[in-house]
């Protein structure tokens, strides 16, 4: 997983990053709420870990901001010394999925993160997945639209499945390269753009079929569920982002 960590104590952050890295996860650490929010709201992360007390705001305020402005419900866990019953209730009410007291114990932290990842993908063990008129057969690696089979390459299937499973989430080109192609910037990002453009046509990703791929200027793509009445809404966000 790609994880964003909010932790202002350098040694604590290094320890948590080491634990996650040892299990194959990628972790970016941030010492302030503003830097954390800037990253989480403009990049692609699978999960966030939050401390409570940080220099510029509380972790609760950070989480509320994430829940308000992020386009999908990213799994969130608090890792903090605030461990009273009232603190736990406050964090859960603010939108946290789990709560863990410091200091972090490696095995428990990894187990909690894995549990959160499983809960966020409850259909991962099914053979057939349905997304509106699209039916995805994981065993046969096939996709049907309104009962008719679509002609797709293996990479088309992988990309389509990843988009559907992350519906509503901004997916940067780097994340798509890592998760679908299994590389990290080793191929030109135009490869992603070409495949996405082709999928729009091959899958009929348009309001009539309930979905569209929206291009987010200079950042990546987001698969959105739409209503037929939105047919004339532009599919590209051309507003520059810092």
Buried (B, 14 or more C-beta within 10 A) or exposed (E): BBBBBBBBBEEBBEBBBEBBEEEEBBBBBBBBBBBBBEBBBBBBBBBBBBBBEBEEBBBBBBBBBBBEEBBEEBBBBBBBEBBEEEBBEBBEEBBBBBBBBBEBEBEEBBEBBEBBBEEBEEEEEEEEBEBEBBBBBBEEEBBBBEEEEBEBEEEBBBBBBBBBBBBEBBBBBBBBBBBBBEEEEEEEBEBBBEBBEBBBEBBBBBBEBBBBBBBBEBBBBBBBEBEEEEEEEEBEBEEEEE
